[in-house]
Every structure is written in C-alpha cells, then in structure tokens.
Amino acid sequence: MGGTREPWYKNAIIYGVDVATFQDANGDGIGDFMGVCDRLDYLTELGVTCLWLLPFFPTPNRDNGYDVKNYYEVDPRLGTFEDFLRLVHRAGERGIRIMIDLVMDHTSNEHPWFQAARRDRDSRYRRYYEWSDAPPPTEPDKVNIFPGEESSVWTYDEIAGQYYFHRFYHFEPDLNVMCQDVRDEIERVIDYWLSFGISGFRVDAVSHMIEAPHKAAEASMAHDPHQVIREIRAYTSRRRPEAVLLGEADVDPHHLKDFFGDGDELHMLYNFLLNNYLFLALAQGRSAPLHRALRLLPTVPQSCQWVNFLRNFDELDLERLTDSERATVYQAFAPDPTMKIFGRGIRRRLAPMLEDPRRIRTAYSLLFSLPGAPMFMYGDEIGMGDDLSLSGRDAVRTAMQWSKDHNAGFSTGTAESLAARVIAQGAYGYTNVNVVDQSNDPESLLVWMKHLIRLRRQCPEWGAGAWTILDTEPGVFAHRAEWQDSTLLALHNLADKPSSVHVDLEPDVSPVSVWGNSRCQLGRGSMTVNLEPYGYAWYRIEPQ
C-alpha cells in the first residue's frame, strides 16, 4: 500500500495512564514517572503508540489533578522533572509518543494568578478570571458540570469582594481566555512543554473554555470564540508541526464540526456522540443506534480525526441520549443506583458492565475498527473492575493490577500509603485479574488484546479510509473502509444469539479473513458470514 503517508495520529493507539495509580517505583505508595519507565517494556509489547498522561502538575489534588496550581513543574509526589524527561526519552526510543493535558479552562484557586487576582482589583491578573458584583441568572445549558456537588457557577470570594465564575468545582475558577494576556500564558505553557519532546496535548474542557456569554472581554473573540482555538493551533503547529491537539468537547452534533474548523483548529476530538450510541447499541443488542450516530457525525477535514473509546476516567456520560434511551442503558449496565452519577452517567469500568467475555471482546473489536483512532485506559486490557465503595469517579481509578503479589504488584508500600486503593476482593480482585497470570494464559483478554492491537496497526484503512455502513440483520453492525485501493470489511454481532449475514461483493474479489471467530461461505458475487453470539470478523477484500 503506497501513497501519501498519513499523519501519525490518524492511526494512533492511545493508552491513558494516571501516573499516580500505574506503578510505584520507590515504595511510597504513589505511582511515579520512574514506575511508568519500568513498565515501558510491557507497553511496547502491548503495542500502544501514544501514552496520554493525566495531569501531573503541582496540585491540591481535590479534582484528580485537574486543579492545577503551577503549569511549569511536576507534582513532587510523582518524581522529579528529570524523571519526567527520562520517561519521554525512553518512551520515544520505543516509538511511543507522549501526550499531556493542557488544563487551561480553569486553575486551582491556589494558583498564584488567582491569589493575585483576588487581592487587587487593579492587578493584571484580575482580568485572568471572570468577576461579577451581581451574577446574572444562569442559563439552563450553562449550569454547573457537577450537579449535586455544586449548586452554582458563581462563588463569592470574601477577599475579592466579588463573585467569580466556575463551570466546574468552586475551587477551580475559570480562566477568561478572551483576555489576550491569558492566551499569551497558554502559548507559553505550550511552548514550554513542547520543548521537552512531547507530541501534543489533550485540551481539557475545550468547549467550556471558549463558551459565551460570560467570556466576552474582547468583542472580536466573543463574536467568534473559535478564534481562540485557531490561535492555539497555529502557535502549536509553528512550534512543532507534528504536534497534535486532542479536544474534549461533548457538544451537540451540529456544533462538532466547528471544533475542527477547516482543518485549522483541533486535530482530534473525543467521539462522545458515538460513545453514547455505542452503549445504547450494546444495551439493545441492535446496530441501529450505531447507524444513527455515524450518520449524525460531521465529515471532518482530511487532516483531522476522531478518537473513539469505550470508557475513560470520567463517568460514562450519556447526556446525548433521550431519557428513555438513557434508562435502557441504565437498566442494562447500571441497575443499582450506586452505579449512576450526576444524573447522566455511569461510574463503572467496562468489564463489570458487559460481564460476558464474548461481549467484551466484540466491543473492543468494534472499537478498533470504527472510523477513527482507538483509545483505552490502563487496566482495560486485562478487564479490571471498579470499586463502587469509593466516592464519585474514583470508583474506576483504582491501582493497576500487575500480579498476585503485595498490593497487586503496584507498590511495595503499606496498604495505608497507597494513592489509590487496590481491588482485593471478588471476581475482579487482583488475585483473579492481573497482568502476570494473563500473560501466561493464551486464552486471556490481555493476549487477545495484544493480537487485536497488532492487527489494528496493520490495518490503516480503519483510521484513514472512507467508510460505508452495510445493511444487515438488526443485531449485526457491518461496515467497510476503503483506502489506497485496499478494502476492509467488519461484522460485529451485538446480540446474544447467532446470526447469518449475507454480504454482496464486487465481481472477481475474494474475502480473506484477518480476524474473528466467524465462518464464511462464498457464493457467486457474495459471501455469507455465520456469526456466533457476540461474534466478530474482519475481512480484507482482495482481487481473485
């Protein structure tokens, strides 16, 4: 397959790592950069090509590190700056890129900018945030992101003598990116981290970062807030042309294309819309929700890409579904009230939600074949579970389960010192679910995932090709991808009963099995694929 080389991110395999919960190298109970370094051989063998590191900056740590108080240092709990550089270099030697969080929608209220702003109305830092003597009424679509935990988007500050704006927690005041000084600060942060060899940024809460009407300090920006993103993109590309901006923007479908612009804004977007409908499809055992989602998605510029996922470290947010559709997903995957969160989502890991190993594998096979680049979080490759006794989203942020050893091999420290609890009991306890055991079991999920990742890296058609949905049985999702005179076909049975699917083929071609557990019968100009319950199959369509 010759032709133009696609940008690296079009077919990236992205693996999310919370440094504090991945591997502890010094025995203090907290994961660290050297711990991640120690596991690079594992990540190389797994086959991932890009590590997304969750925030690792100095922080009061009231919001899993997203309350940043210094953008230019690393949290000393996680190691030294030299340790971070060592990770970037050692990962790069293995062909693994590093992506970090750009958390510029808000700061911690302990950040020096906010401390200076609240003490002096004439300070230049006062303009970095949004203040009001009498806050305006909150619009229905701009309420606080955490219902039940925060009652307002405005909090009164006694020292400042005014209210400040925050879409997230009250200890995370929003930055006013319409202020030129703030945009200059963003560029300085970008410049700083790119100089150390990272390959891009996950732009946190980018849709909230630019939203109006509160952020309207400069009329030109308020008229076109996406100019903020264009400026960030232009600066990033000048500084390092191959660096990527991956945006978190869970917005209505008709606004999604705005964040790609004309290929001059974000390189990539998390595909929240597809994620919502994918879980509805899994809950119903029907492909129709996937058809709907893919048809709702805008066509993106050639240089841009979706990032598809099953679960991330926020809740499984289902707000793009109707109330009845959401109820269907709740009934299937969160029947207990303790499994739900914020009135819109689910706080569980994938494996305990889907339960059936066949269903889990079909979900991942589907994820890796959908149009876009796949992303998954640490521990998903071994089917880690959740701990619903922990509060909020911490239920899915337990320590990585490496072995049956003390603290699951995560740390040699005491249980009381651990930054995150280890799941010790039940079917998903570390004695039952861990890397060592699965590495030695040819039938394990881990071994299967390694094979899937290897095949996905050999199938760039899924990430770069033009795709087509095929009409099939109601429980089967089938689609094709065509790229540089090469064609792939995938079929996934979302139902718990077998299905036989007829697929028309062009003259003088033959399907060659790439992956799956199906049986195929060839006819004249057609093929019939017999899929097991939760069966899956990839075929390459080649000339006879």
Summary of the structure (lengths in Angstrom):
residues: 544
radius of gyration: 23.5
end to end distance: 17.4
largest distance: 79.6
contacts: 1866
relative contact order: 0.10
helix: 35%
strand: 20%
